[in-house]
């Protein structure tokens, strides 16, 4: 979609404006249709920060045309380069005809960093996720082959790696990272916590990094916002780009996070094993705990993909065990009907039901998150106590499977590998064009540049009022737990 005034924050689009212009014949045809026409009242464009917006860089000029003009593998034609007028709409069906729009990602015809002197840093933070090594590899290969950057460094051990003296930044090149996409985890190593803003930006300044690519989840993105703001406060000419990583798929605005599809695929193996165990036992229950602290996307999609799941429990909806309409009543009936059952539970579900000591209520991990108790182990214990109390003379088996680290540690599948490549190259194109403080990601299938501040504040939770959750309940026939 094209807009005529890209710098405006509020744009009005009428029926005769831009790409929405209709000829008389089209209007006559629409009048014959029974459906009401869609009215667009306004478009709010979320501007991406640019280096030239900083007062001390107001006179900054492009260093020259995009090197892709001279790349033997590219033949730029009209429309190859993205213009400031190209935007991506966020909502497919917004309320009251109001849209949010973001600048489209991709190469620009002018660049603001000289590849011969550019010094780039890449860092991975937080937990593991399928595809991290692919993103690193594609950032290195993209910077090297597309733009001719030769000074590319990996920051080891997460944010703390910026200021720790050992082992220091690792010089990266295409030969070194050639097979990294075939490996799980991150070759740069990672860690939680260690965010010391002053020391991190001191290190960026000391090493002379003028591009920093930060791969991490929502907490990492909040740290990236602070790094971006601090580099601006110090008047540093540094491009900061975030690449959102979370296997839980809980980062907002973008369509999905990389590694998510691989995680759902791997979760199928755990669910299948649980189903086999349950089906092979008398009154057998297969219990699978999947990742998802605050969102149940993996559990939801794995349930829909498997069709062997009898009950899916996610953080977005509460459940209860005892009484009419409770989980135990449902499972007892399912065992009578089928002789077995499979339950999938996200790690963040039911945390309010698990008894905690005062010390456990205060326990936090290195990122400052509340340490969750093992809902799978607790639920297994509750099920065993229930059956022993109500059916003491009958056989009963609960097989508990926790595939968390198996899922996190695998390499990305083909779909996620391709996705990681597009994310990495989109980020490179944006930084080389002078943008900073942004995240690259797909919105409605089209790649866009989104301000870091927007992504850091947004969450992607399962909407239990939409058709997808209704589909889950229709597949499992589980209770709605409205009697809570």
TORLUMBA-423738 format. One record per residue (C-alpha): x, y, z; residue in one letter. Coordinates in pm, whole numbers, padded with zeros to 5 digits, always signed. Layout:
XYZA/...
END
This chain:
+00000+00000+00000X/+00130+00349-00079X/+00078+00669+00115X/+00137+01014-00024X/+00272+01170+00296X/+00504+00924+00473X/+00616+01161+00746X/+00265+01227+00872X/+00151+01040+01180X/-00221+01064+01106X/-00333+01022+00749X/-00685+01038+00609X/-00776+00799+00331X/-01096+00858+00139X/-01256+00644-00128X/-01075+00833-00402X/-00724+00844-00251X/-00408+00659-00361X/-00439+00289-00429X/-00802+00296-00311X/-00920+00500-00614X/-01214+00336-00787X/-01352+00403-01132X/-01719+00456-01204X/-01774+00102-01329X/-01632-00046-01009X/-01858+00176-00801X/-02163+00062-00997X/-02068-00301-00944X/-02027-00243-00572X/-02369-00084-00550X/-02517-00412-00670X/-02351-00608-00391X/-02548-00676-00075X/-02249-00631+00158X/-02169-00293+00306X/-01854-00122+00176X/-01552-00091+00406X/-01479+00264+00512X/-01126+00373+00602X/-01135+00687+00812X/-00767+00722+00910X/-00425+00560+00898X/-00172+00620+01174X/+00181+00560+01051X/+00427+00448+01318X/+00750+00618+01223X/+01078+00431+01262X/+01364+00637+01414X/+01637+00742+01172X/+01991+00854+01245X/+01923+01190+01078X/+01656+01267+01336X/+01927+01316+01596X/+02019+01682+01623X/+02393+01624+01594X/+02338+01411+01280X/+02085+01636+01110X/+02324+01697+00821X/+02406+01328+00777X/+02406+01232+00410X/+02396+00890+00242X/+02741+00746+00175X/+02629+00634-00168X/+02401+00404-00364X/+02315+00059-00238X/+02596-00193-00313X/+02329-00429-00443X/+02349-00222-00764X/+02690-00383-00823X/+02608-00727-00687X/+02631-00988-00968X/+02341-01184-00818X/+02096-00893-00811X/+01958-00690-01098X/+01762-00406-00938X/+01474-00288-01153X/+01192-00041-01099X/+01025-00129-00771X/+01319-00334-00638X/+01408-00074-00377X/+01156+00014-00109X/+01045+00377-00093X/+00934+00574+00213X/+00583+00561+00071X/+00553+00182+00105X/+00373+00081+00424X/+00216-00228+00578X/-00123-00215+00749X/-00134-00388+01086X/-00502-00471+01130X/-00684-00670+00869X/-01022-00557+01005X/-00976-00264+01245X/-01243-00116+01464X/-01407+00204+01343X/-01206+00207+01020X/-00881+00314+01190X/-00557+00151+01082X/-00204+00134+01217X/+00069+00121+00953X/+00443+00053+00955X/+00718+00116+00704X/+00777-00179+00475X/+01105-00365+00525X/+01357-00417+00248X/+01656-00258+00072X/+01667+00117+00009X/+01850+00275-00284X/+02078+00479-00056X/+02282+00361+00244X/+02415+00557+00543X/+02698+00326+00653X/+03023+00278+00463X/+03073-00100+00439X/+03451-00055+00443X/+03449+00102+00790X/+03130-00042+00941X/+03177-00251+01254X/+02879-00471+01347X/+02803-00663+01667X/+02560-00954+01710X/+02436-01075+02051X/+02195-01348+02162X/+02020-01319+02499X/+01779-01521+02713X/+01674-01882+02670X/+01740-02107+02374X/+01512-02119+02074X/+01528-02309+01744X/+01674-02084+01475X/+01910-01868+01681X/+02214-01997+01494X/+02037-01944+01162X/+01975-01578+01243X/+02341-01532+01342X/+02457-01704+01024X/+02230-01500+00798X/+02328-01172+00964X/+02694-01253+00898X/+02641-01377+00542X/+02405-01092+00461X/+02636-00820+00589X/+02934-00982+00415X/+02787-01079+00078X/+02513-00820+00027X/+02689-00511+00160X/+03058-00597+00180X/+03094-00550+00557X/+03403-00731+00688X/+03416-00629+01055X/+03147-00847+01213X/+03171-00959+01575X/+02975-01194+01796X/+02918-01094+02157X/+02937-01408+02369X/+02726-01495+02675X/+02445-01246+02625X/+02435-00885+02742X/+02710-00943+02998X/+02940-01041+02712X/+02967-00675+02609X/+03163-00585+02919X/+03321-00912+03031X/+03690-00925+02942X/+03689-01294+02859X/+03654-01423+02595X/+03571-01093+02428X/+03407-01028+02088X/+03446-01313+01837X/+03534-01214+01481X/+03280-01375+01247X/+03295-01457+00877X/+03091-01673+00635X/+03333-01965+00653X/+03311-01979+01032X/+02929-01970+01044X/+02873-02182+00732X/+02708-02480+00907X/+02570-02304+01214X/+02212-02326+01086X/+02231-02705+01124X/+02299-02678+01496X/+02061-02616+01784X/+02120-02356+02054X/+02346-02058+01992X/+02713-02081+01899X/+02767-01740+02062X/+02634-01873+02396X/+02366-01692+02589X/+02262-01600+02941X/+01982-01436+03134X/+02026-01110+03320X/+02357-00928+03316X/+02200-00611+03181X/+02421-00320+03291X/+02325-00032+03062X/+02622+00195+03128X/+02879-00082+03085X/+02710-00218+02772X/+02705+00119+02598X/+03059+00189+02721X/+03165-00132+02548X/+02980-00040+02227X/+03162+00293+02230X/+03498+00137+02324X/+03490-00126+02048X/+03364+00123+01791X/+03052-00075+01702X/+02822+00131+01481X/+02566-00145+01421X/+02426-00372+01694X/+02189-00662+01621X/+02013-00790+01934X/+01841-01130+01930X/+01612-01202+02224X/+01267-01212+02379X/+01047-00944+02531X/+01285-00875+02821X/+01577-00847+02580X/+01377-00608+02363X/+01308-00387+02666X/+01683-00380+02724X/+01737-00294+02358X/+01508+00008+02397X/+01729+00136+02680X/+02045+00077+02475X/+01893+00267+02184X/+01793+00558+02408X/+02134+00569+02576X/+02326+00570+02246X/+02111+00864+02139X/+02171+01044+02467X/+02546+01003+02419X/+02511+01121+02057X/+02657+00802+01917X/+02612+00715+01551X/+02492+00360+01615X/+02215+00161+01448X/+02025-00066+01687X/+01807-00346+01548X/+01613-00608+01741X/+01523-00954+01615X/+01249-01095+01843X/+01313-01447+01970X/+01071-01638+02186X/+00970-01997+02142X/+00645-01915+02328X/+00538-01681+02045X/+00443-01415+02301X/+00597-01113+02124X/+00321-00882+02007X/+00247-00708+01674X/+00443-00950+01452X/+00271-01256+01306X/+00492-01504+01491X/+00835-01546+01645X/+01102-01759+01485X/+01134-02110+01627X/+00765-02134+01709X/+00672-02362+01422X/+00966-02590+01502X/+00850-02603+01865X/+00496-02703+01766X/+00634-02969+01535X/+00856-03115+01809X/+00571-03102+02061X/+00386-03348+01839X/+00640-03616+01926X/+00581-03569+02299X/+00203-03576+02256X/+00225-03888+02039X/+00438-04063+02303X/+00192-03963+02576X/-00096-04094+02368X/+00077-04429+02312X/+00152-04462+02685X/-00203-04372+02785X/-00366-04596+02525X/-00148-04890+02628X/-00249-04876+02995X/-00566-04944+03190X/-00714-04606+03280X/-00404-04438+03144X/-00351-04062+03133X/-00072-03907+02928X/+00029-03569+03067X/+00247-03334+02861X/+00382-03000+02981X/+00475-02756+02707X/+00641-02416+02715X/+00434-02105+02765X/+00482-01884+03071X/+00216-01627+02993X/+00074-01755+02664X/-00049-02092+02549X/+00026-02073+02176X/+00243-02387+02164X/-00012-02589+02361X/-00297-02458+02146X/-00134-02523+01809X/+00006-02859+01919X/-00342-02963+02031X/-00498-02864+01701X/-00223-03038+01506X/-00232-03359+01708X/-00604-03439+01748X/-00505-03689+02018X/-00544-03435+02302X/-00846-03455+02532X/-00783-03138+02732X/-00564-02832+02669X/-00484-02604+02964X/-00331-02261+02897X/-00244-01954+03111X/-00509-01736+02946X/-00796-01934+03094X/-00830-02061+03449X/-00935-02412+03536X/-01030-02603+03852X/-01007-02964+03957X/-01294-03049+04191X/-01669-03019+04150X/-01918-03006+03868X/-01759-02901+03539X/-01408-02948+03680X/-01112-03125+03524X/-01143-03439+03739X/-01507-03491+03650X/-01424-03451+03282X/-01132-03696+03293X/-01336-03956+03482X/-01600-03950+03209X/-01335-03960+02938X/-01175-04267+03098X/-01515-04437+03110X/-01576-04357+02742X/-01233-04420+02594X/-01025-04591+02861X/-00750-04331+02832X/-00692-03955+02806X/-00420-03708+02703X/-00381-03372+02880X/-00158-03092+02751X/-00073-02812+02993X/+00129-02496+02932X/+00388-02424+03202X/+00215-02103+03310X/-00130-02259+03351X/-00269-02328+03697X/+00009-02148+03884X/-00252-01993+04113X/-00365-02341+04221X/-00025-02469+04331X/+00055-02413+04702X/+00361-02192+04753X/+00576-02120+05054X/+00655-01757+05141X/+01007-01808+05002X/+00873-01945+04674X/+00643-01645+04637X/+00950-01420+04636X/+01176-01634+04418X/+01285-01472+04090X/+01510-01584+03805X/+01802-01381+03665X/+01565-01191+03435X/+01346-01088+03729X/+01057-01324+03642X/+00869-01515+03910X/+01001-01871+03922X/+00715-02098+03823X/+00649-02425+04002X/+00619-02741+03794X/+00251-02754+03706X/+00300-03092+03540X/+00443-03259+03848X/+00175-03098+04066X/-00104-03206+03833X/+00031-03562+03818X/+00029-03577+04199X/-00326-03440+04216X/-00450-03695+03963X/-00290-03983+04151X/-00437-03869+04482X/-00781-03827+04325X/-00785-04177+04178X/-00650-04342+04493X/-00923-04169+04696X/-01219-04230+04463X/-01118-04556+04292X/-00885-04737+04535X/-00932-05084+04382X/-00889-04987+04015X/-00575-04965+03804X/-00457-04618+03708X/-00147-04475+03541X/-00022-04122+03477X/+00273-04084+03240X/+00422-03735+03266X/+00636-03605+02979X/+00826-03273+02992X/+00995-03212+02654X/+01090-02850+02728X/+01465-02867+02678X/+01436-03116+02394X/+01219-02867+02205X/+01434-02562+02278X/+01759-02725+02175X/+01675-02861+01830X/+01776-02691+01502X/+01510-02494+01319X/+01297-02676+01064X/+01285-02569+00698X/+01007-02314+00748X/+01177-02145+01043X/+01515-02148+00865X/+01368-01953+00574X/+01189-01720+00816X/+01513-01652+01007X/+01688-01561+00682X/+01419-01307+00592X/+01426-01157+00942X/+01805-01118+00936X/+01822-00966+00589X/+01533-00729+00666X/+01719-00605+00974X/+02040-00551+00773X/+01861-00355+00502X/+01700-00131+00764X/+02018-00051+00955X/+02219+00012+00637X/+01945+00257+00531X/+02001+00454+00852X/+01708+00329+01056X/+01764+00251+01421X/+01565+00148+01727X/+01347-00093+01532X/+01245-00458+01502X/+01202-00640+01174X/+00912-00881+01147X/+00610-00989+00942X/+00273-00820+00977X/-00008-00991+00791X/+00255-01176+00589X/+00451-00866+00485X/+00779-00765+00647X/+00789-00430+00822X/+01003-00212+01050X/+00841-00165+01389X/+00968+00075+01658X/+01141-00114+01940X/+00924+00066+02194X/+00608-00076+02035X/+00734-00435+02040X/+00874-00409+02394X/+00531-00309+02526X/+00314-00546+02322X/+00212-00899+02422X/+00068-01173+02207X/-00175-01370+02420X/-00425-01631+02310X/-00764-01470+02256X/-01000-01717+02420X/-01296-01541+02259X/-01192-01604+01900X/-01258-01897+01668X/-00921-02068+01728X/-00985-02137+02096X/-01340-02244+02011X/-01184-02484+01762X/-00966-02629+02037X/-01267-02692+02259X/-01459-02848+01971X/-01168-03085+01903X/-01116-03183+02268X/-01473-03145+02398X/-01321-03016+02719X/-01521-02812+02972X/-01515-02433+02962X/-01457-02414+03339X/-01714-02134+03363X/-01832-02274+03692X/-01516-02134+03851X/
END
